[in-house]
Amino acid sequence: MTASYETPVVLDRREGPYGEVVLRRHGALLQIIANGCFLMDTSDGRSERLLVDAARAALDDRPAPHVLIGGLGVGFSLAHAAADPRWGRITVVEREPAIIDWHRDGPLSALTARALADPRTDIVGADLLAYVNETSDTFDALCLDIDNGPDWTVTEGNRGLYEPPGLAACVRVLRPRGVLAVWSAQPSPEFEGTLRNVGFQQVRTEEIPVARGVPDVVHLAVRPG
């Protein structure tokens, strides 16, 4: 039986360190599913591009800033950052080995091959919260898109990233006047309050219009100088 446009076709299924991850094709789209939960697909990418652009704009004219992108996903954020010559180093932290493989020599390579070949790009296989707690590197911007938002995490362990200790780790790795940008499927006033309480300034939320429903948002905050 030939798969119809409405029938998703599984291209790869793996048991990763945090459960099952699946790459499937649904018509023209590629989709990533984690533990049965839809994470993202290749349908749009405007949210990911705004995440990167909003962080870059908040840095004003800082030369060659170093950006950390939390979550490789389908690669929209990485590809968009690599297409902008104003960025210096581009570090991407992704905890699922399967997703990294799908970009390096799998179906997602069509989206990110050029970005992965860019000498500015470095892919790190690690849990993001562990990485920001342990790295000795520092960044001008953190662009985080590893969950559906602070209030809707992919795994329970991710919740710590949006709580005071996790955000304090983000402050630690940000350079003075560095920018934190966090994608979310919906606004979170509580998260805005937490950002202010751990010392971030200029906390604000930018909406991303969607075809229907509540707009996606990017939460932005600046580390004091």
HELIX and SHEET records of a PDB file:
HELIX    1   1 ARG A   46  ALA A   58  1                                  13    
HELIX    2   2 PHE A   76  ALA A   82  1                                   7    
HELIX    3   3 PRO A   97  ASP A  105  1                                   9    
HELIX    4   4 SER A  109  ALA A  117  1                                   9    
HELIX    5   5 LEU A  128  GLU A  134  1                                   7    
HELIX    6   6 GLU A  156  TYR A  162  5                                   7    
HELIX    7   7 PRO A  164  VAL A  173  1                                  10    
HELIX    8   8 PRO A  189  ASN A  197  1                                   9    
SHEET    1   A 4 VAL A   9  GLY A  16  0                                        
SHEET    2   A 4 GLY A  19  HIS A  26 -1                                        
SHEET    3   A 4 LEU A  29  ALA A  34 -1                                        
SHEET    4   A 4 CYS A  37  ASP A  41 -1                                        
SHEET    1   B 7 THR A 121  GLY A 125  0                                        
SHEET    2   B 7 ILE A  90  GLU A  94  1                                        
SHEET    3   B 7 VAL A  67  GLY A  70  1                                        
SHEET    4   B 7 PHE A 139  LEU A 144  1                                        
SHEET    5   B 7 LEU A 174  SER A 184  1                                        
SHEET    6   B 7 ASP A 216  VAL A 222 -1                                        
SHEET    7   B 7 GLN A 201  ILE A 208 -1                                        
END                                                                             
